[in-house]
């Protein structure tokens, strides 16, 4: 796969991001791209995708960072297809959000007195 095919694959699955496919050093067997979502001059989300091919097997590593240019990477997922790697990332964030939502709800209920006031 060349850089143009990789970009087309990324745009097909994640058209809401602006993608940059990075140059690969000679002799390396991977492609790397960074996608960003922004609003004005504010970076809302950053995705990094690395496509590796070894012994005929393809793997995709997807990781994402939140708000800002220097935001830390939040989570990384690796899978055999781009769609599954990105879905794994999304599933992780949805699971984490649900976990925190349930803990927040428990704390809210715990603060309420017998009369239902907080």
N, C-alpha and C positions, 0 to 999 in steps of 0.2 A: 504494500500500500504506500502511495506517495502522500506528500503533504496536502495536495489539493483534494484527494479522495478522503483523507482524514477530516479536513475542514468540512467537506460536504456531509460526511457522516455526523459530525458534531452539530452542524446547522439543522439537519433533518430532525434530530432528537431534541435539541435544546436551542430553538430559534430565538428565544428571549435573551440570549447572552451574546455579547460582541466577542468573537473568537480571534485569538492570535495563535497561529501555529509557529512554534519556535524552531530555529535552525538546529539540526542535529549534527553533532561532531562526526566527522568521517569515521566509518567503521562501526558506529553504534547501531544497534538494532531496535531502537525505540523512536516513537514520535511523541512530542509533548506539546500540549496546547493549554492556554489559559483563557477562560471566558469570564467576562465581568458584566454585571448589571449595575447601572448607575442611574441616578436621577439628578440631572444638572451636573454639578461637579462632585456630587457625593457618591462614593462607591457603596452599593448596597450589599453586593454578594460577589464572591470570587470563587470560581471553579477551576481546578487544575485536573487535567486528564493526561495520563501517560499510557500509550499503547505499546506493549512489548510483544515481540514475536520470538519464540525460542523453540527450536526443534519442531516447527510446524504448528505449535500451540500459540494462540493469541490470548493475551490477558490485558485487561484494562484496569488501571488504578485511578480512582476518582477521589478527590478530596476537596473540601470547601472551607471557606473562611467567611466570616460575617462582615459587618460594617467597617469600612475604612480601608485605606491602602495598606496599612501594616498590621491588619488583624491576624491573629493566630489561626492556624489551621484547626478546625474543630473536630473533624473526623475523616477517616480514610476507609474506603471500601475497595476491594479487588474482586473481579469476576471475569468470566470468559467472554462476555459481550458488554458493549458500552451501555446498552439499555439496562441490563441487570446490575451493573456497577452503580449507575446513577439511581436506580430504584432502591438498591441497598442503602445508599446514602440517605435518600428521602425517608425510607422506612425507619432508619435509626433515629432521625430527627423527630418523626411523628411519635415513635415509641417514647423517646425522652420527654417530649412535650406532654404526652399523656401522663407519664409518671409524675412530673412536676405539677401538672394541673390537679391530679388527685391529692397530692400532698398539700397543696395550697388550699384545696377545698376542706380537707380534714382540719387544717389550722383555723380556717374561717369558722367552721362549725364549732370547734373547741372554744373559740372566743365568745360565742354567743351565750348569753345568760339564759336562765329559765324562761324569761319572757320573750326570748327571740331577739333581744337587742344586742348590739355589739359593743 
